[in-house]
């Protein structure tokens, strides 16, 4: 089934490339991931978990969503404890939404009663999974599906977890001091690359914004869609916050001279590769995001940076250690307790885990400069043994 879809998408892309005499890699990636019928994120398939191609933090354990719920409760309090809208785009199967709402219903019922949770989802497959998973909260009337373009005067928080890394990117190389862009062409029945002049001046403007360019001979990615997204979100937000969780770097590190080949990676059955031209529509394609650009573009639209740090810092500040000890104490089987501990540590471990590769950015609009729960310094966190 999946191979048939891949073959059909490959044929359609080859025809499109021939008709246009070549397309940008960004256009190729957009079709591979979001083609209405055969795209990786739109066609019916297992993407997340053991049977899929990758894990997300929310698929590791419900602890992730429970800790985010703690931060969201404080954001609700900062906005006056009134009606509050959470908007999550790219929610996958809905696990993060479920864990947040389950936690709030149990620990913050007053907040839960004021809450509307809006999901933005382009995949019919994912929406059907979300509807099934969230049935209880649907019945309670707090979950709805919306379009970003239809949102205005939102008071609350926009959430994205591993969304922006899957936006289409332009592939750029620098040769003889000039920026060149990768186009995808057909050659002997196969996809091949060709360097051409930049497809849009927005790429040059982007590098001026972040005040850095790739080193001579290096390849890198430019995610213009992420900038458009943060601008649109800022316009829809009247007062509140934007919480972005993803893997990425500040521009200085993302475009460092030693990063010769960029960060583009493909995921298939929990294996990575660097060839986006195989299994087209049948594998995930991602690139690390530029948190410098998100912050600078946000500032242009009245979004002020309130917090930026590694995922392990964010979770520790929200009480990860206390939650881990509490969950372990309720597990009577020592083997299961150890398995739980190792599973949860995946969220904070720097090597082989998600603790350092994932970053968290919180921006605020018309909220001042509040001190957030997640910003607690590691040195100020009391070890559970002391309690």
Phi, psi and omega in degrees: 000307182294322179296321178298318178295319179297317179298319181293319179293320177301315180297315180298319179294319178298321178293319179296319179296317178297319182295324183263000184057039178111143178231157177295155176299326179301318178292321177299313181295321178301316180290321180297326183265327192232015174306135187305327182256320192243004181293154183302319184268355182250327179287155180287122179190166173273121181248324189246142176100187185300324181274356182258215185247343183199165171253150169246165180302321182288340178272348179287312180194152179293345177306323181300309179292326179296321179290321176298324178301323178299317179293320180297323179298320177294321179298321176299317178296321180296332179270006173103007175065028177257203178303138187219130180248126169259129177243120177241124178252138181070050187278004180062232180274355176099012185293320179295316177302314180299313183293322178295311183292321176301316182294316182291322178299327182274317189257341182220064185300329179294318176295314180304322182290339181264002196259138166238128182249111181259130178253133174251116188217122180269345184266120176298322178301310180295321181297320179296321177294319179297315180301320180292316184290325188260020188306318182299314182284333172297317179296329178283349175084017183254000179244129176221161175252139185219175173246140180300322182296338182269355185271141177204150177053042178287134169243112184157228186213131170270131179240137168221133178235109183057049175258308190292333181293343180258010172285148180299141180238148171274133176267126186235140172232154178244123180222134181052036177079001183248141175279131179233154183244144179279124171251150177258128180231167175263140177210115180054040177080009181234156174283132177226166182252151179215132179274131180222172174300159182302140182283340182207145177292345180299333178292316178294320178297324180299313180294329175293323180297313183273356173061043176198153175229160176296153177288159179305128179085353183273155173250146179208175179245147174234118183259084179291329182296326179296321177295319177297322181295312182294328176294317181292319178298315179299322179292329181279341185268118176280314180204128180151215194222158173232120181248113183243123178240124182190169174267137184174187183218167163289157188302322182301323179274323181299322182251027179297148182304329182285349181270075191294323189251010181077201186234006184299129178219152176242147181235129177212119180052045176064021173242143179259152172209168183245023182245095181285356186264004174251156180048048186297121185087350182251003177219154178282147176232126183223164172211144179298144184265162183259103181286339174295314180297318180300319181288318182290318178292323176301316179299326177295341182240032173067025172260117180261138179287122179255333181202138170212125181191178177289156180300323181295323178294317180300310183289322179296320180297333182269001175104031181302313183299315180298319180293321179299312181297319180296315180295320179296322183294336180273351181265115183277339179273115182302323180294319179290325178296318178294319178297320177298315181299315181292324179295313181292326180296339176304328183289339185237346182294137179284323182256121180075005178235197184250003189297319182255329182292331178266138177243159178233128177238126174241123177244151181231150178233122179058040180233002183075210180235066182290154174274117186272152179304319185292346185275003178302131180290146180303321182294341180267357181276123178283132176295143181305329181296338182279343186280000000 
